[in-house]
Amino acid sequence: MERRDLLLRDALERVRKRYDYVILDTPPSLGLLTLNALVAADAVLVPMQCEFYALEGIAQLVGTIERVKATRNPKLSIEGVLLTMYDLAATSRARSRRSSASISGCSTTWCRATCG
């Protein structure tokens, strides 16, 4: 059996006692580098952009984490999700449009699509 996915874990085991934390920053893809990090990790902190389509990536990542737990690293857990790239201005504009639409009583399809 190939041990490519165990290389990082084995290397970190030799120095683990020297550090309180080791942070592994991986590419956003779920390739061999990320797989190595998941096999070596105790926990995962997931950065996620504050947008709807980022949820699809999270679903894929959770599935991968579950497979790694089942086959290579049973102690792996998700520590949390770190929300990134939050756009306060866009959120405020959307809230304003929704408020304006509800105040004006607008109920047309165009207004609902445009105003929130």
CORRA-V39010 format. One record per residue. D_FIRST is the distance of its C-alpha to the first C-alpha in whole Angstrom. Layout:
D_FIRST / D_FIRST
This chain:
0 / 4 / 6 / 9 / 11 / 11 / 13 / 16 / 16 / 16 / 18 / 21 / 20 / 22 / 25 / 25 / 28 / 30 / 31 / 32 / 30 / 28 / 28 / 25 / 27 / 24 / 25 / 27 / 24 / 21 / 18 / 16 / 18 / 19 / 16 / 15 / 19 / 19 / 16 / 18 / 21 / 23 / 25 / 26 / 30 / 30 / 32 / 34 / 37 / 40 / 40 / 39 / 36 / 34 / 34 / 32 / 29 / 29 / 29 / 25 / 24 / 25 / 23 / 20 / 21 / 21 / 18 / 16 / 18 / 17 / 13 / 13 / 16 / 19 / 22 / 22 / 25 / 28 / 30 / 33 / 34 / 36 / 38 / 39 / 41 / 44 / 47 / 50 / 52 / 51 / 50 / 54 / 55 / 53 / 55 / 58 / 58 / 57 / 60 / 63 / 62 / 62 / 66 / 67 / 66 / 64 / 62 / 62 / 59 / 59 / 60 / 57 / 54 / 56 / 57 / 54
